[in-house]
Amino acid sequence: MSVDVAGLKPTVHYDGGPDGRVVVADSLSYFEHELWTNDVTVGASFAGAPTAAMCMRQGAKAWIAHEAGPGKDEAGIRGLA
């Protein structure tokens, strides 16, 4: 099954005007190609430094990521043992 994500955009959940917004997306990679000045970005995907840099380079004042669980082949859980 293939899903077309080309038209998907982050959703604004709170608009604080000039103080910024809270913007949520399935992945922090959605924040890579637009300016997000003064916004807090929230992504429900991999919460590592590379994805944080995607939104921070575009002017976000903060990022929040929800790690959704183990990756392919149980990646990311070795340190839990």
Stockholm file with secondary structure:
# STOCKHOLM 1.0

chainA/1-81         MSVDVAGLKPTVHYDGGPDGRVVVADSLSYFEHELWTNDVTVGASFAGAPTAAMCMRQGAKAWIAHEAGPGKDEAGIRGLA
#=GR chainA/1-81 SS CCCCCTTCCCEEEEECGGGCEEEEESCGGGGSSSCCTTCEEEESSCCSHHHHHHHHTTTCSEEEECCCSCCGGGTTCGGGC
#=GC SS_cons        CCCCCTTCCCEEEEECGGGCEEEEESCGGGGSSSCCTTCEEEESSCCSHHHHHHHHTTTCSEEEECCCSCCGGGTTCGGGC
//
